């Protein structure tokens, strides 16, 4: 819960911008901060190391997909992605393939607000003012099962719509992979990496795509000899039902970017994990010509590292994976009950995220216009009902902390039913 100046309480239904894991002010996390403050608050992480950073790196390697053995610290999601982009380019240069310096991404992807991240993102609203600063990127169409012409015959199209988890399955029938393969076939020689948000594209409209697409994209990246960067800044730490979303596709990327929920959503801290082969390309004997020059003042901040360790401890102590396994299907079923309301085109979700997309016409699936009164009305009605919501575009969503109890979920859904009923009655769903 969050409380305003008058003491009114609100459910934090968006996890304070998609990062809160354990709820606010968890006593174990407060204690971790206090203990670390008494020992070491901060020190530069250059030619100096400290116990929390070493312990956290070891823990992350233990729980990450097999093969990710090296950890590079930074301080937020954007920098975690920038590190991966720069490291990929420098790797290829140091391997004698300097021409591999471009990237491929999805046209509705979002990876952060620094220049490199904006360049590989596709949500124009966040980047159009900075177009002169951006470098060219090839973009493949985003898999959008809701609007796919092959939806009725695709065995994977209902992922995220009728259940919250599903096996990756065969990729042979996924026609949506064809445009990506075409781009790779044309541009692999100049491409350093393909970057994706696995399974859930939050800023793109809470789009959920099947694990089979992710598995197929990983297969294509290997075939065409380009790195795979997975941006799990918003999807990591149980958010999609597994510790990392890529687990559901059974793959290991070349780079895994983590932030947001890394500290339970309390302090800024980020990591980029990579493979031993990539790490080895930066080793130099007696010189610095192969050094990766990228650093931040608060890299591996000891308090943030201690918080991250305590947060990971809570996954075991509170058996959070088992709780999420109960919470997720109940959330998805609860959100689907609103799918027949006026103006709702689709209900979709995964793990502790569930969304409604609003359209002007069910047949054409045309999104409601940007000046529609529906979204601001939902936000205002939500506050009156004690729910902190923040719709994105034409999508209203819940992005609940993984620790949300079943009783809290039922209360949120009951309040949300009143919100949608009130707003859609007033606006007619338009």
N, C-alpha and C positions, 0 to 999 in steps of 0.2 A: 504493500500500500504506500501511496504518496499522500502527503497532507498539505493543504494550502494554508495561507496566513490566518484563516479563520478556524482552522482545525478540521475542515471537511476532508474526508478520506476518499481516495480514488484508486481503483485497481490499476496497476501499471501494466496495461494490456499490450504494450509494445516493447516491453523489456528495456525501457529507457534507450530507445533506438537500437533494438535488436542485440543487446549485449548482456542484460542481467540474467543470471542463471539460478541463483539460490535465494532470490528475494533480496529485499533491502535490509541492511544492518544485521546480517547474520552474525551471531556472537563468535563463532569460530573464526570468521574472517576479521572481525574487529580485533580479536586477540592476536592473530597473526601479524597484523599491522603494528600493534603495540610492542610485541616481542622484538620484531625486526628493528623498529625505531630505536629501541634501547641498545641494539648491538651495532648496527651500521645503517645510516639513512641513505647515503649515496656516495659513490666514488666512480670516477671515470672507468670505462670498461675498455681501456687500451693499455696493454702491458700489465694489467691488473685483473685479477679474477676474485670471485668471492663465493662462499658456500651456496647461497640460494640460487645463483645463476647456474652453477655446476650441477646442483641437485635437480633443478628444473629441466635442464637440457637432458640429463639422463632419464628423467621420468617421461619426457615427451618422446624420446627415441623408443622407450619401452611400449608406449601406447599407440604410436603412429603406425601407419601402414608399413609393412616390412620393406626394408631397403633404404628408408630415410634415416641416415645415421649422423647427420651433421646439422647443427642449429646455429642460425645467425640471428642475433637479437636486434630489434629496433623498437619503435615506440607506438605505432598505430597501424591500422589496416592498410592505409595508403602506402606507408613506408615499407611494410612487409611485401607489398606487390612491387613497388619500385625496386627493392632489393632483388627480387626474382628476375625482373626484366633486365636489370643491369648485369646481374650475375650470368644470365643466359648468354647475353651478347658477348661479354668478356670471355666466357668459357670458349665459345666458338672461335673467337679471335686467337686465343692462346692455343687452340688446337689446329691453327692454320687455315681456318675457314671464316675469315673476317667478313666475307660477303653475306653470311647468315646473320643479319642484323635487323630484320623486320619481324612483325608479329601478325598473328591471326587471332581474331576474337569473334564474339557473337554480336549481332547488331542491336540487341537489347540488353547487353551486359553492362554491369557497373562495377568498377574496381577502385574507385577513390577519386579524390579531388586534386592530387598533385598532377603535374603536367604529363608525366608518363602514364599515370593511371587514367587520366582523362582521354589520352590518345587511344588507349585500348578499350575504352568504354564506348557504349553506343547509345546511351540515353541523352539525346540532344539537349534537353532542357538544362542539363548540368554542365554542358561543355560548349554550347554554341557561342558564347561571348568570348571564348578563348581560342577560337579556331586558328588564328594566326600562329599560335604557340605550339600547336599539336603536330606530331609527326604522322606520316601516312601509315595506315593499318588496313589490311584486308579483313573484311567482315563477312561472316557466313550468316544466313538467316537463322534466327533463334527458333528452336523447336517449340511450337505452340500447338499443343494437342487440341485445344479448344477450337482453333480455326483451321486445323489440318483437313484437307480434302480426303485424306486416306483414313480418317479416324475410325470409320465404321469397320474397316478391314484390318487395321493395325492391332496386333495382339498386345501392344504396350500402351495404347492410347489412354486407357482408363487409370493408369498409375496416378495416384494423388487425387483421384476423384471418387473411387469406390472403396479404396482401402488405403492405409497409410504406409504400407511397405510391401515390397514385391521383389521376387528374384529378378536378376538382371536379364536373363534369358538370351535368346539369339538376337543378333543385330541384323540378320539377313533381310528382314522385311522392313527395316527402317529406311524409308525413302528420304527422310529428312537429313540423313547423313550424306546424301549424294552431293549437295552443294558444297559441303565442307571438303569432301574428297576432291572435288573439282578444283577448288582453290589450292589445296595442298599439292595436287599434281602439277599445277601451273607454277606455284611459287615456292616449293620446298627448298630449292637451292639458295634462296635469299631469306628464308624464314628461320629465325632463332627458336621461336616457341609459339605454341597455341595456348591461349589462356581462357579458362572457363570458370564459372561458378557452378559447382556440382549440384545437380538436382533442383536447387531452388535459386531463382533469380529474383532477389527481393526488390531492388529498386526498379527492375524491369516490369514490375506489376505482380509480384508474388507468383511468378510463373513456376510451375512444377513440371519437370520433364523426366522421362523414365530412365532408370539406371542403364538400360540397354543403349541409349544414345551416348551416355558417358563412356561406357565400355567400348563402344564402337569408335568414339573419338580418340580414346587412348590407343586403340589398335592402329588407327590411321596415323597418329603421331609417331608411333614406333616404325610403321612401314615407311614413312616419308622422312624419317631421321630428323625430327624436330622435337624440342623439349615440350613437355606438358606441364603447364603451371596451373595448379588448382587453387583458386581463391576461396578458402573456407573461413574467411573472416566472419561471415554471418551464419555459416552453416555448421561450424564445428561445435564440439562439446555437447553432443546429444541433441542438438536442435532439430535434426531431421530424423531422430529415432535411433541412430547409431552414433558412436563417439565422433566419427567423421563421416560425412556424406559419401565420400568415395568408397567407403567400405561396402556400400550396397551394390556397387558395380564390380567389386572384387579387383580393384586396380591400385597401383602405386604410382603417383605422379613423379616427375623429376623435381618439382618444387611444390611445397605445401605451405600456403600463407595462412597464418593464424593471428587473431587479435581479439577484439570485443570480449567474448566470453572467457578468454584465457585467464583473466584475474577474477572471474565471476562477474565481470562487468563493473568493476569498481575503480580501477586505476588503469591508465594507458600503458600497455605493454604489448609487444608483437614479436613474432618469430617467423623466420622463413626456414623451413627444413629442406634439406636436399640430400643427394646421394653421395656415396664415397667417391665415385668416379668424378663427379663435378668438383668436389672439394679438392681432390688431388691435382686438378688442373691449375690451382692457385698456389700450390706449394712452390717455393723458390729456395734454392740453396745459396745462402750468403748474400742475397740481394732482395730488392723490393719490386722488381719489374713486373712480377705477376700478382702483386698484392691487389686485393679488392678494396678500393678506397671508398668506403661508405660508412659513415658513423654519425651518431646522434648523441647529444649531451646526456640524455637519460637512458641510453641503451643499457639494457639489463639492470635497470634500477633495482636494488636489493629488496625494497619494500614491495614493488610489483611482483618480483620473483617469489617472494615469501607468500604473497597473496595467491599467486597461481598454484603454488604447491598445496596450500590449504584448500583451495577450491577443488583441486583434483582429489585430495583426501576425502572430501565430502561426497564425491561420486561413489566411493566405496562405503564410507561410514553410514550414509543415508540410503544406500542402495538405489541411487538415482536412475540407473539404467532400467531396473525393474519398474520403478515408478513411472518413468516415461512410457514404458510399454503399456501401462494401463491408461495413462493420461491421453496419449496421442489418438488412439481410435475413438475414445469418448469425445474428444474435441472435434475430430473430423465429422463424426456422426451428428454432433450437435450443430455444427456449422451448415451441414447439408440440409438441415430442416428448413433453412431460410432460402433454399435454392428456388422455390416456387413463388417467392414474393415478387411483386411488380418491379420490373426493371432489372432483375438479377439474371445475368446471362449464364454464369457458371459459379459453382462452389468448388473450391479446390484447396489442397493443402498437403502438408507432410509434417510428421512429428508434432512439434508444439506450435506450428504455424498453420493458420487456416484463413481463407480469403473468399470474398464475394466480388465478382467483377460485374459492374453495372453497364448495361447497354441500352441503346435507344430502341432497338428492334431485335427480337430473339432470332429472327430468320437471317438477317444480315450480319448480326453480331457487331454492329457499329457501336464503338464506345460512346458513352455519354459525353457531351462536350465539356470543355474545360470550365465554362462558365455556369455549368449546371449547379443548382442550389443543393443537390443531394449531399455531396461530400462535406461542405461546411456545416450543413444541418446535422449530419451524423456526428461530427465532432462536438458540436454544441450540445446536442441531446445526450451524447455520451457523458459529457461532464456533469450535466444535470442528474444523470443516473449513477454517477460515481464511477465512471470508467474513463480512463485516459486513453483516447484513440488518436491516431494520426493517419488518415487515409492517404494513399499515394495514387495520384492520377484518378482513374475511374474504379479503383479497387479499395474496398474496406476490408480490414484484416485484423486478426488477433495474432500476436507474436509473443506468446506467454512465456514467462520464466519457467524453466524446466522443473522447478520445485513447486509450482502451483498445485495445491491439493485438489482432489476430486470435488470436495465440497465448494471450494472457491470457484472451480471451473463451472459447476452447476449454477452458482450464483451469478457469475459473469454472463453465462448464456441466457439466463432468465432476464437479466437486466438488458442484455443486448436485444432480446426479442421485443421488449418494450420500445427500445430506441428505433429499431427498424420499422416496427409497426407505426410509430408516431410519424417518422420522417416520410415513409413511403406513402402513407395515407395523405399527408400534406402535399407531397410533390407529385403523386401519381406515378412514381418511379421514373421521372424524367427530369 
